[in-house]
């Protein structure tokens, strides 16, 4: 498979489970996965177990219908860029969002060695913000009670 075909297989399977299996098949053991600063799960995670725990599990439990819809790809040598739109509804606020996004993948010898996310995180933050404001308000009110 070409690098482009490998990356496409992580997005364009018939089910999200198939996409996950394809990702697991092609990631290097020490893959570095970077979620963008400002994104709720920001940081760099090393290894599929850490990525699953800190990103995918949270996406699966905190959101309804969270997905990335690819619009196109650009491939050059060991890099593939996928760009498109994230969408979903944050469960605790029931707020829907859409955000433009690009993913930069780097591969070596048919294995994914790194992933970096670039995203308009404001719309994501707006979807979860209501919960943070409610939590802050409740904490302030509970401190004022005698």
MARBA-3410 file (N, C-alpha, C, O; in Angstrom, 1 decimal):
146
0.8,-1.2,0.0,0.0,0.0,0.0,0.9,1.2,0.0,2.0,1.3,0.6 ~ 0.4,2.3,-0.7,1.1,3.6,-0.6,0.8,4.3,0.7,-0.2,3.9,1.4 ~ 1.6,5.3,1.0,1.3,6.0,2.3,-0.1,6.7,2.2,-0.8,6.7,3.2 ~ -0.5,7.2,1.1,-1.8,7.8,0.9,-2.9,6.7,1.2,-3.9,7.0,1.9 ~ -2.7,5.5,0.6,-3.7,4.5,0.8,-3.8,4.1,2.3,-4.9,3.8,2.8
-2.7,4.0,3.0,-2.7,3.7,4.4,-3.5,4.7,5.2,-4.4,4.3,6.0 ~ -3.2,6.0,5.0,-4.0,7.0,5.7,-5.4,7.0,5.3,-6.3,7.2,6.2 ~ -5.7,6.9,4.1,-7.2,6.8,3.7,-7.9,5.7,4.4,-9.1,5.8,4.7 ~ -7.2,4.6,4.6,-7.8,3.4,5.2,-8.2,3.7,6.7,-9.1,3.0,7.2 ~ -7.6,4.7,7.3,-7.9,5.0,8.7,-9.2,5.9,8.8,-9.7,6.1,9.9
-9.6,6.4,7.7,-10.8,7.3,7.6,-12.0,6.7,6.8,-13.1,7.0,7.2 ~ -11.7,5.9,5.8,-12.7,5.6,4.8,-13.2,4.2,4.9,-13.7,3.6,3.9 ~ -13.0,3.5,6.0,-13.5,2.1,6.2,-15.1,2.2,6.2,-15.7,3.3,6.3 ~ -15.7,1.0,6.2,-17.1,1.0,6.3,-17.7,1.3,7.6,-18.8,1.8,7.8 ~ -16.9,1.1,8.7,-17.3,1.4,10.0,-16.1,2.1,10.8,-15.0,2.0,10.4
-16.4,2.7,11.9,-15.4,3.3,12.7,-14.5,2.2,13.3,-13.3,2.4,13.5 ~ -15.1,1.1,13.6,-14.3,-0.1,14.1,-13.2,-0.5,13.0,-12.1,-0.8,13.4 ~ -13.6,-0.5,11.8,-12.7,-0.9,10.7,-11.6,0.2,10.6,-10.4,-0.2,10.4 ~ -11.9,1.4,10.7,-10.9,2.5,10.7,-9.9,2.3,11.9,-8.7,2.5,11.7 ~ -10.5,2.0,13.0,-9.6,1.8,14.2,-8.7,0.6,14.0,-7.5,0.6,14.4
-9.2,-0.5,13.4,-8.3,-1.7,13.1,-7.2,-1.3,12.2,-6.1,-1.7,12.3 ~ -7.6,-0.5,11.1,-6.6,-0.1,10.2,-5.5,0.8,10.8,-4.3,0.6,10.5 ~ -5.9,1.7,11.7,-5.0,2.5,12.4,-4.0,1.7,13.2,-2.8,1.8,13.1 ~ -4.6,0.7,14.0,-3.8,-0.2,14.8,-2.8,-1.0,14.0,-1.7,-1.2,14.4 ~ -3.2,-1.4,12.8,-2.4,-2.2,11.9,-1.2,-1.4,11.4,-0.1,-2.0,11.2
-1.3,-0.1,11.2,-0.3,0.7,10.6,0.5,1.6,11.5,1.5,2.2,11.0 ~ 0.2,1.7,12.8,0.9,2.6,13.6,2.3,2.0,14.1,2.3,0.8,14.3 ~ 3.3,2.8,14.1,4.5,2.4,14.7,4.3,2.3,16.3,3.5,2.9,16.8 ~ 5.1,1.4,16.9,4.9,1.2,18.3,5.1,2.5,19.1,4.4,2.7,20.1 ~ 6.0,3.3,18.7,6.3,4.6,19.4,5.7,5.8,18.7,6.3,6.9,18.7
4.6,5.7,18.0,3.9,6.8,17.3,3.8,8.0,18.3,3.5,7.8,19.4 ~ 4.0,9.2,17.8,3.8,10.4,18.5,2.6,11.1,17.9,2.5,11.4,16.7 ~ 1.6,11.3,18.8,0.3,11.8,18.3,0.0,13.1,19.1,-0.1,13.1,20.3 ~ -0.1,14.2,18.3,-0.2,15.5,18.9,-1.6,16.1,18.6,-1.9,16.4,17.4 ~ -2.3,16.3,19.7,-3.6,17.1,19.6,-3.3,18.5,19.8,-2.5,18.9,20.6
-3.9,19.4,19.0,-3.6,20.8,19.0,-3.8,21.6,20.3,-4.7,21.2,21.1 ~ -2.9,22.5,20.5,-3.1,23.4,21.7,-4.5,24.1,21.6,-4.8,24.6,20.5 ~ -5.2,24.2,22.6,-6.5,24.8,22.6,-7.6,23.7,22.4,-8.8,24.0,22.7 ~ -7.3,22.5,22.0,-8.2,21.5,21.8,-8.4,20.8,23.1,-7.4,20.7,23.9 ~ -9.6,20.3,23.5,-9.8,19.7,24.8,-8.8,18.6,25.2,-8.6,18.4,26.4
-8.3,17.9,24.3,-7.4,16.8,24.6,-6.0,17.1,24.2,-5.2,16.2,23.8 ~ -5.6,18.4,24.2,-4.3,18.8,23.7,-3.1,18.1,24.4,-3.2,17.7,25.6 ~ -2.1,17.9,23.7,-0.9,17.3,24.2,-0.3,16.3,23.2,-0.9,16.1,22.1 ~ 0.8,15.7,23.5,1.4,14.7,22.7,1.4,13.4,23.4,1.9,13.3,24.6 ~ 0.9,12.4,22.8,0.8,11.0,23.4,1.6,10.1,22.6,1.7,10.2,21.4
2.3,9.2,23.3,3.2,8.3,22.6,2.7,6.8,22.8,2.4,6.4,23.9 ~ 2.5,6.2,21.7,2.0,4.8,21.7,0.5,4.7,21.6,-0.2,5.6,22.0 ~ 0.0,3.7,20.9,-1.4,3.5,20.6,-2.3,3.4,21.9,-3.4,4.0,22.0 ~ -1.7,2.8,23.0,-2.5,2.7,24.2,-2.7,4.1,24.8,-3.8,4.3,25.3 ~ -1.7,4.9,24.8,-1.9,6.3,25.4,-2.8,7.1,24.5,-3.7,7.9,25.1
-2.8,6.9,23.2,-3.7,7.7,22.3,-5.1,7.2,22.5,-6.0,8.0,22.6 ~ -5.3,5.9,22.6,-6.6,5.4,22.9,-7.2,5.9,24.2,-8.4,6.3,24.2 ~ -6.4,5.9,25.2,-6.9,6.3,26.6,-7.2,7.8,26.6,-8.3,8.2,27.1 ~ -6.3,8.6,26.1,-6.4,10.1,26.2,-7.2,10.8,25.1,-7.6,11.9,25.3 ~ -7.4,10.1,24.0,-8.1,10.7,22.9,-9.4,9.9,22.5,-10.5,10.4,22.7
-9.2,8.8,21.9,-10.3,8.0,21.4,-11.4,7.6,22.4,-12.6,7.7,22.1 ~ -10.9,7.2,23.6,-11.9,6.8,24.6,-12.8,8.0,25.0,-14.0,7.9,25.2 ~ -12.1,9.2,25.2,-12.8,10.4,25.6,-13.8,10.8,24.5,-14.9,11.3,24.7 ~ -13.3,10.8,23.2,-14.2,11.2,22.1,-15.4,10.3,22.1,-16.5,10.7,21.8 ~ -15.2,9.0,22.4,-16.3,8.0,22.3,-17.3,8.2,23.5,-18.5,7.8,23.3
-16.8,8.7,24.6,-17.7,8.8,25.8,-18.3,10.2,26.0,-19.3,10.3,26.6 ~ -17.6,11.2,25.6,-18.0,12.6,25.8,-18.8,13.2,24.7,-19.4,14.3,24.9 ~ -18.8,12.6,23.6,-19.5,13.2,22.4,-20.5,12.2,21.8,-20.4,11.0,21.9 ~ -21.5,12.7,21.1,-22.4,11.9,20.3,-22.1,12.2,18.8,-22.0,13.4,18.4 ~ -22.0,11.2,18.0,-21.7,11.3,16.6,-20.5,12.2,16.3,-20.5,12.9,15.3
-19.4,12.1,17.1,-18.2,12.8,16.8,-17.6,12.2,15.6,-17.4,10.9,15.5 ~ -17.2,13.0,14.6,-16.6,12.4,13.4,-15.7,13.4,12.7,-15.9,14.6,12.8 ~ -14.8,12.9,11.8,-14.0,13.7,10.9,-14.5,13.3,9.5,-14.5,12.1,9.1 ~ -14.9,14.3,8.8,-15.3,14.0,7.4,-14.2,14.6,6.5,-14.1,15.8,6.3 ~ -13.4,13.7,5.9,-12.3,14.1,5.0,-12.9,14.7,3.7,-13.8,14.2,3.1
-12.3,15.8,3.3,-12.6,16.4,2.0,-11.5,16.2,0.9,-11.8,16.3,-0.3 ~ -10.3,16.0,1.4,-9.2,15.8,0.5,-8.0,15.4,1.2,-7.8,15.4,2.4 ~ -7.0,15.0,0.3,-5.7,14.6,0.8,-4.6,15.2,-0.1,-4.8,15.4,-1.3 ~ -3.4,15.4,0.6,-2.3,15.8,-0.2,-1.1,14.9,0.3,-0.9,14.8,1.5 ~ -0.5,14.3,-0.6,0.6,13.3,-0.3,1.9,13.7,-0.9,1.9,14.1,-2.1
3.0,13.6,-0.2,4.3,13.9,-0.7,5.3,13.1,0.1,5.5,13.3,1.3 ~ 6.0,12.2,-0.6,7.0,11.4,0.1,6.5,10.7,1.3,5.6,9.9,1.2 ~ 7.0,11.1,2.5,6.7,10.4,3.7,5.5,11.1,4.5,5.3,10.7,5.7 ~ 4.9,12.1,3.9,3.9,12.9,4.6,2.6,12.8,3.8,2.5,12.8,2.6 ~ 1.5,12.7,4.6,0.1,12.8,4.0,-0.7,13.8,4.9,-0.7,13.7,6.1
-1.3,14.7,4.2,-2.2,15.7,4.9,-3.6,15.3,4.5,-4.0,15.2,3.3 ~ -4.5,15.2,5.5,-5.9,15.0,5.3,-6.6,16.2,5.9,-6.2,16.7,7.0 ~ -7.5,16.8,5.1,-8.2,18.0,5.6,-9.7,17.8,5.4,-10.2,17.1,4.5 ~ -10.4,18.5,6.3,-11.9,18.3,6.3,-12.5,19.0,7.4,-12.1,20.1,7.8 ~ -13.6,18.4,8.0,-14.4,19.0,9.0,-14.7,18.0,10.1,-15.1,16.8,9.9
-14.5,18.4,11.4,-15.0,17.7,12.5,-16.4,18.1,12.8,-16.8,19.3,12.5 ~ -17.2,17.2,13.4,-18.5,17.6,13.8,-19.0,16.6,14.9,-18.4,15.5,15.0 ~ -19.9,17.1,15.7,-20.4,16.2,16.8,-21.2,17.1,17.8,-21.2,18.3,17.7 ~ -21.7,16.4,18.8,-22.5,17.0,19.8,-21.9,16.7,21.2,-21.7,15.5,21.5 ~ -21.6,17.7,22.0,-21.0,17.4,23.3,-22.1,17.0,24.2,-23.1,17.7,24.4
-22.0,15.8,24.8,-23.1,15.2,25.6,-23.6,16.1,26.8,-24.8,16.2,27.0 ~ -22.6,16.7,27.5,-23.0,17.4,28.7,-23.7,18.7,28.5,-24.4,19.2,29.3 ~ -23.5,19.3,27.3,-24.2,20.6,26.9,-25.2,20.4,25.8,-26.1,21.3,25.6 ~ -25.2,19.2,25.2,-26.0,19.0,24.0,-25.8,20.0,22.9,-26.7,20.3,22.1 ~ -24.6,20.6,22.8,-24.3,21.6,21.8,-23.5,20.9,20.6,-22.6,20.2,20.8
-24.0,21.2,19.4,-23.4,20.7,18.2,-22.3,21.6,17.7,-22.4,22.8,18.0 ~ -21.3,21.1,17.1,-20.3,22.0,16.5,-19.8,21.4,15.2,-20.0,20.2,14.9 ~ -19.2,22.3,14.4,-18.4,21.9,13.3,-17.1,22.7,13.3,-17.1,23.9,13.7 ~ -16.0,22.1,12.9,-14.7,22.8,12.9,-13.9,22.3,11.7,-13.8,21.1,11.4 ~ -13.2,23.3,11.1,-12.2,22.9,10.0,-11.0,22.3,10.7,-10.6,22.7,11.8
-10.4,21.3,10.0,-9.3,20.6,10.6,-8.4,20.1,9.5,-8.8,19.8,8.3 ~ -7.1,20.0,9.8,-6.1,19.3,9.0,-5.3,18.4,9.9,-4.9,18.7,11.0 ~ -5.0,17.2,9.3,-4.1,16.2,10.0,-2.9,16.0,9.2,-3.0,15.8,8.0 ~ -1.7,16.1,9.8,-0.5,15.8,9.1,0.1,14.5,9.7,0.4,14.4,10.9 ~ 0.2,13.6,8.8,0.7,12.2,9.1,2.1,12.1,8.5,2.3,12.5,7.4
3.0,11.4,9.3,4.3,11.1,8.8,4.5,9.6,8.9,4.1,9.0,9.9 ~ 5.0,9.0,7.8,5.2,7.5,7.8,6.6,7.1,7.5,7.4,7.9,6.8 ~ 7.0,6.0,7.9,8.3,5.4,7.6,8.2,3.9,7.4,7.7,3.2,8.3 ~ 8.6,3.4,6.3,8.6,2.0,6.0,7.1,1.4,6.2,7.0,0.3,6.7 ~ 6.1,2.2,5.7,4.8,1.7,5.8,4.1,1.8,7.2,3.0,1.2,7.4
4.8,2.4,8.1,4.2,2.6,9.5,4.0,4.1,9.8,4.9,4.9,9.4 ~ 3.0,4.4,10.5,2.7,5.8,10.9,3.5,6.1,12.1,3.4,5.5,13.1 ~ 4.4,7.1,11.9,5.3,7.5,13.1,4.8,8.7,13.8,5.2,8.9,14.9 ~ 4.0,9.6,13.1,3.5,10.7,13.8,2.2,11.2,13.2,1.9,11.0,12.0 ~ 1.5,11.9,14.0,0.2,12.6,13.7,0.2,13.9,14.4,0.5,14.0,15.5
-0.2,15.0,13.6,-0.3,16.3,14.2,-1.6,16.9,13.7,-1.9,16.9,12.5 ~ -2.4,17.4,14.7,-3.7,18.0,14.4,-3.6,19.5,14.4,-3.0,20.1,15.2 ~ -4.3,20.1,13.4,-4.5,21.6,13.3,-6.0,21.8,13.2,-6.6,21.3,12.3 ~ -6.6,22.5,14.1,-8.0,22.6,14.2,-8.5,24.0,14.7,-7.8,24.6,15.5 ~ -9.6,24.5,14.2,-10.2,25.7,14.7,-10.9,25.3,16.0,-12.1,24.9,16.0
-10.2,25.4,17.1,-10.7,24.8,18.3,-11.7,25.7,19.0,-12.3,25.3,20.0 ~ -12.0,26.9,18.5,-13.0,27.8,19.2,-14.4,27.2,19.1,-15.1,27.3,20.1 ~ -14.7,26.6,18.0,-16.1,26.0,17.9,-16.2,24.8,18.8,-17.3,24.6,19.4 ~ -15.1,24.1,19.0,-15.1,23.0,19.9,-15.3,23.5,21.4,-16.0,23.0,22.2 ~ -14.5,24.5,21.7,-14.5,25.1,23.0,-15.9,25.7,23.3,-16.4,25.5,24.4
-16.5,26.3,22.3,-17.8,26.8,22.5,-18.9,25.7,22.9,-19.8,25.9,23.7 ~ -18.7,24.5,22.3,-19.6,23.4,22.5,-19.5,22.9,24.0,-20.5,22.5,24.6 ~ -18.3,23.0,24.5,-18.1,22.5,25.9,-18.1,23.6,26.9,-18.2,23.3,28.1 ~ -18.0,24.8,26.5,-17.9,26.0,27.4,-19.0,26.1,28.4,-18.8,26.4,29.6 ~ -20.2,25.8,28.0,-21.4,25.9,28.8,-21.2,25.1,30.1,-21.6,25.5,31.2
-20.6,23.9,30.0,-20.4,23.0,31.1,-19.4,23.7,32.1,-19.7,23.7,33.3 ~ -18.3,24.3,31.6,-17.4,24.9,32.4,-18.0,26.1,33.1,-17.7,26.3,34.3 ~ -18.8,26.9,32.5,-19.4,28.0,33.1,-20.4,27.6,34.2,-20.5,28.2,35.2 ~ -21.2,26.5,33.9,-22.1,26.0,34.9,-21.3,25.5,36.1,-21.7,25.7,37.3 ~ -20.3,24.7,35.9,-19.4,24.2,37.0,-18.9,25.3,37.8,-18.9,25.3,39.1
-18.4,26.4,37.2,-17.8,27.5,37.9,-18.9,28.2,38.7,-18.6,28.6,39.8 ~ -20.0,28.4,38.1,-21.1,29.1,38.8,-21.6,28.3,40.0,-21.8,28.9,41.0 ~ -21.7,27.0,39.9,-22.1,26.2,41.0,-21.1,26.2,42.1,-21.4,26.2,43.3 ~ -19.8,26.2,41.7,-18.8,26.2,42.7,-18.8,27.5,43.5,-18.6,27.5,44.7 ~ -19.0,28.6,42.8,-19.1,29.9,43.4,-20.3,30.0,44.4,-20.2,30.5,45.5
-21.4,29.5,43.9,-22.6,29.6,44.7,-22.5,28.7,46.0,-23.0,29.1,47.0 ~ -21.9,27.5,45.8,-21.7,26.6,47.0,-20.8,27.2,48.0,-20.9,26.9,49.2 ~ -19.8,28.0,47.6,-18.9,28.6,48.5,-19.6,29.8,49.3,-19.1,30.1,50.4 ~ -20.6,30.3,48.7,-21.3,31.5,49.4,-22.3,31.1,50.4,-22.8,31.9,51.1 ~ -22.7,29.8,50.4,-23.7,29.3,51.4,-23.2,29.2,52.8,-22.0,28.9,53.0
-24.0,29.6,53.7,-23.6,29.5,55.2,-24.2,28.4,55.9,-24.0,28.2,57.0
END
